[in-house]
Amino acid sequence: MPSESDRIFSAIRNEFWELNLTPDICAALLSKLDHCKVRILTQEISCNFKIEEPQAIIENNFLCLPGAGLNIDFRKTANAILREDHLSGGQLELVLTSIDRNEQLTIEIPQSGKNPLSILTKELIKTHDSLPRAATFAAQQRHLCPCCIKRREKTRSRISSHPLYHIISFACLLNEEVCLDLHGCMTTCSRTFLPVRECHPEGIISLASMDSVIAIDLGEVFQSIGQLTDFEGEKSTIFQCYNSHGRLLLSLIQQNRKLFEVWGQMTQEVHGK
């Protein structure tokens, strides 16, 4: 006889279930999972990582997962959709989309382990045959002037023209942990890891470790500011990275002065030309 989980997986096939998701319900769901995979996607950055035995803390409209460095602001969430992911062999995904439709958070729900899906089915608002507009990325990206468009195209065609490319590559060569703070509107996330791989196809630079992958579209990073600061009691280098509208996208931190020294050399070379 099929389990309740199997019946729900079968029922949702080719449908999109819109849910009344609150921080409390999301926390109850996560507490039932032995593990889950999380994906954060914006127009500039993507981040994938795995969480073992997720435990959530709720504060006002925020859901925090301290062990994963993840915070979700439900005030900035437009809707929550439960759907089947055809690319992962029929796994179910819970997808939260921000109000401005520029950000998505996906929680992959494994079929094995405890059965958490009954928690979500009680919160069903309605079903859709196709993905509703509010649950999709905005078709139009932010407006850029002709100079910024040209600069973005140059970076994407030749990624080594961006100074942050050299900083990130050097940070990986040092064989020291890197902390990346992602500053989204709906989600913020802090990941500290030792990168074991770095690649850069078509303007995208990716950092990978055993359980995390972070990809940055350097064509969307229009300003980077480097400085020395105290981080966890040690002198560290921090880079604040902004888009063309001056919004902070991410911070990169490494506990050494070497990155800042490299940044200073690069700055001198640029001003010396």
C-alpha positions, 0 to 999 in steps of 0.5 A: 500500500502506498505511503502518504508521502508516495501519494502526495508525490504522485498527486503533485505531478505536473502541478504547482501547489501554492501554500500558505507558508509561515515561519512556524510551518517552515520550521516544523517542516525542516525539523522533520528532515534528516537533511536537505539541499538548499539553493539560493538564486539571484540575478547576480549570484547562485549558492547551493549547499546541504544542511544536515539535521536542520534546526530553525529559530523564529524571531518575528517574521524571520526564520534563522538556521544558525548551523547553515548561516541562513536567514529568511525574511518572510515579509519579503516573500511573495509566495511559496510553491511546492513543485516537482523537479524533473531535473532531479528525478522527480524530487519535490521542491519548496520554492520561495520567491521574493516580492520583487521576483529577483530572488528565489530560495529552494528547499529540496525535500528528500523522499526518504526519512520522516514524512514531512509533506503532510505539514505542507498539504494542510496549508494548500491555497490552490493548485496551478497547471503552470507556474504563476507569474509571482513565482517566476523570476522577473523577465526584465533586469534592472536598467543599465546605461550604455556604458554599464552595458558595455562594461558588463559585456566586456567582463563576460567576454574576458573575465580576467578584466575584472579585478575581483577575478584575480582576488578570488583566484588568489584567495583559493590559492592560499589554501585558507578558509573563505567566508562569503556573506550573501546580502539578499533582500529575502535571504541572507546567508553566510558560508565559510568553507575551504574551496577545493575548486574554482572555475570561470566560464563566460563571466561566472566565477565559481567556488566549490567545496565538499558541500557548497557551490557559490557562483558569482556573475562578475559582469554584475559586480560594478564596484569592489571595496577592499579593507582590513578589519577585525574578524573573529579576533584576527586581522582580516581582509574584507571585500564589499561588492556592489551592483550598478545601483549601489546595492551590496551583493556580497562580502568576501572575507579571508583571515589574512593581510595577503589579500589586502596587499594584493589588492593594494598592488593592483590598485597602484598598477591601475592608478599608475597607468 
